[in-house]
Structure formats: structure tokens, C-alpha cells
Amino acid sequence: MPQQPLSVEKTTRKTCLACFKTEKKEQKFQRCGKCKKATYCSKECQTKDWPSHKVHCAWQGQNRESRPDRGTEQRDMLSMIKRWFGKHTRLLVYVATHAMGLHDPANLALTRTHLLSITLSPPPDNPGRFQHQSAEVRLMEEMEIDAASCAALRARVDQMAQESPPRNSLTMFIRSGDVVYLAPITIPRLAPVMHRLMFGPPDNDWAGFLRRAVNGTMDKGDAVKGNAATVVASDGGEVSMNILPDVTLSTDQFYEVLGSVTDGTSIKMLQCTPLGADIDMNLVDDAIKLMHDNRFYDIIFTDKESS
């Protein structure tokens, strides 16, 4: 029997942030009064979740108070910047990681004091298709961010670092004209070998790569940057690896990567996802050979961008 499509009513129901209960007709959930984002089924659940929600609440509250009024050109521009950010999130994570040098654990402290500032200019013929103007790592205090927002950003960095597993949180400051969007992003906190596999070797041309990717002028050397291969084990675990011509894995390194998710089980799938260009499947030949040499089977290569 064909499955019935979900009704609009079902797809728009709220979920309690604390217990994950779904809202029902007879029990309407309430939103957090400050951030207007988080929803809870009861006061008890809201109180229980407050220690983990308070940092995000402060951040959302600051964003809400500072955004432009509805129906204005500035509000429309903010919406376009948000859509642009959502479309380019993977690219921006790659760029921010290399801009702050997070392959070196000593640089993690920068995420508390610095942000990645990106300036965009919309072309006159297509306001939603931004063009790259500049990108640089800046001190938070050098930007027009008030003290409360800086404190909320630093608190978010600290909270992410204390979670299990710990994660890095860094902030992107995206501007077009007089409209600014502060976008915090998170990436996993990795050992150096894992960081290299996920993001590749240090990329000193991150600013040039960002400019070419945003403006649609990428060259041949850019085609392999950020080509992430997601290894999916038969038990459902996943790990991402970066496929680059100059990255080779010893058998020990290979097992170190796979051991974190597979626990000795066979690989079910290796899924290759290009960041900004079509992936050259020849680049993964060595990975296929290495997997077969180590008796990992059932390998399927797919391209998320075209599937």
C-alpha cells in the first residue's frame, strides 16, 4: 500500500527541546520567552533544559534584538545573506578552519577572541547572487559587536568545548552593505591526523579559494579541495576523510580512522561528496585499493551533488 503523504499539520508540530515529545492538539507547547525559538512541553522541561539552553538563548536573543524590521530592504538583505550562508556552509567551514589554522591545537584559543569576517557585494542584475569582496580573520572587539554579544559568543565556544564529544565553535561575520549576519558554526574537535583527513593539509590560499568559489571562477587546482569521503560502517557509524592527491594513509593511520567508527566491522559504503566542483573519481583509486588490501568490502561510490 502506498504511503500517505504527511499532512501540513503533522509536519509543523513542535518538539520539546528537553524530552523530544511531539506537540498534540490537546497540549500546546510554549516557546522560550526570550529567544522565541526553543519550545517546551512544560515548565519542568524548560527548567531542566535551562543549563544547556541558556547560552543559545542569550545568543538568539541578541540576534533577535539587532535584526532589521520586517518589510525593509535591510531585512530582505539579511534573508538573502542567510540563504547564501546555508547554501555555502560546507565551503565556509572548510575556509574558516584553514583561516584560523585549526589543524594546530594551539590555535583553538583563537575561536574565543577572533572571527572570520567576510564582505559580499550583490551584483546589480541578481541581488541574491553575492560576489566576494574580502575575507580576513579579525578580533571580535575590532568589529561592531557589543560586549554582551561578545560574551555570548565566547560562552558558546566554551560550552561546545565541554560537550561530549567536544566540538569547536567559531563565528563568521558576514556583511553586505550595511547589513551584518553573525553566524556561529561548529566543527568536530579532532586529533591532528583526523583533522588532516577531514580538511586536508593547511591551505594558505584559503582566501583565494573562497573568492574563486563564491565568484564561480574556480581553477583546476580547486577541484579537489574539500572533497570529503564519508565512510559508513555496516553498524551505521560514520567518519569523514578528505581525498586529496598528496594525502596518503599508512595502514596504521587507516585503521586509526576506521576504528573510531567501525570497531572492526566491514565498511558498508564510502560516499564521496565534492565541495565546489565535480569530483575526479581517479583521486579515490588509492583509497579503494587500500580498503581492499585491508579486506574491507562492499564499497560503493556515490556523488551526493548529482544523486
Rosetta blueprint (number, residue, H / E / L):
1 M L
2 P L
3 Q L
4 Q L
5 P L
6 L L
7 S L
8 V H
9 E H
10 K H
11 T H
12 T L
13 R L
14 K L
15 T E
16 C L
17 L L
18 A L
19 C L
20 F L
21 K L
22 T E
23 E L
24 K E
25 K L
26 E L
27 Q E
28 K L
29 F L
30 Q E
31 R E
32 C L
33 G L
34 K L
35 C L
36 K L
37 K L
38 A L
39 T E
40 Y E
41 C L
42 S L
43 K H
44 E H
45 C H
46 Q H
47 T H
48 K H
49 D H
50 W H
51 P H
52 S H
53 H H
54 K H
55 V H
56 H H
57 C H
58 A H
59 W H
60 Q H
61 G H
62 Q H
63 N H
64 R H
65 E H
66 S H
67 R L
68 P L
69 D L
70 R L
71 G L
72 T L
73 E H
74 Q H
75 R H
76 D H
77 M H
78 L H
79 S H
80 M H
81 I H
82 K H
83 R H
84 W H
85 F H
86 G H
87 K H
88 H L
89 T H
90 R H
91 L H
92 L H
93 V H
94 Y H
95 V H
96 A H
97 T H
98 H H
99 A H
100 M L
101 G L
102 L L
103 H L
104 D L
105 P H
106 A H
107 N H
108 L H
109 A H
110 L H
111 T H
112 R H
113 T H
114 H E
115 L E
116 L E
117 S E
118 I E
119 T E
120 L E
121 S E
122 P L
123 P L
124 P L
125 D L
126 N L
127 P L
128 G L
129 R L
130 F L
131 Q E
132 H E
133 Q E
134 S E
135 A E
136 E E
137 V E
138 R E
139 L E
140 M H
141 E H
142 E H
143 M L
144 E L
145 I L
146 D L
147 A H
148 A H
149 S H
150 C H
151 A H
152 A H
153 L H
154 R H
155 A H
156 R H
157 V H
158 D H
159 Q H
160 M H
161 A H
162 Q H
163 E L
164 S L
165 P L
166 P L
167 R E
168 N E
169 S E
170 L E
171 T E
172 M E
173 F E
174 I E
175 R E
176 S E
177 G L
178 D L
179 V E
180 V E
181 Y E
182 L E
183 A E
184 P E
185 I E
186 T E
187 I E
188 P E
189 R L
190 L L
191 A L
192 P H
193 V H
194 M H
195 H H
196 R H
197 L H
198 M H
199 F H
200 G L
201 P L
202 P L
203 D L
204 N L
205 D L
206 W H
207 A H
208 G H
209 F H
210 L H
211 R H
212 R H
213 A H
214 V H
215 N H
216 G L
217 T L
218 M L
219 D L
220 K H
221 G H
222 D H
223 A H
224 V H
225 K L
226 G L
227 N L
228 A E
229 A E
230 T E
231 V E
232 V E
233 A E
234 S L
235 D L
236 G L
237 G L
238 E E
239 V E
240 S E
241 M E
242 N E
243 I L
244 L L
245 P L
246 D L
247 V L
248 T L
249 L L
250 S L
251 T H
252 D H
253 Q H
254 F H
255 Y H
256 E H
257 V H
258 L H
259 G H
260 S H
261 V H
262 T H
263 D L
264 G L
265 T L
266 S L
267 I E
268 K E
269 M E
270 L E
271 Q E
272 C E
273 T E
274 P L
275 L L
276 G L
277 A L
278 D L
279 I L
280 D L
281 M H
282 N H
283 L H
284 V H
285 D H
286 D H
287 A H
288 I H
289 K H
290 L H
291 M H
292 H H
293 D H
294 N L
295 R L
296 F L
297 Y L
298 D L
299 I L
300 I L
301 F L
302 T L
303 D E
304 K L
305 E L
306 S L
307 S L
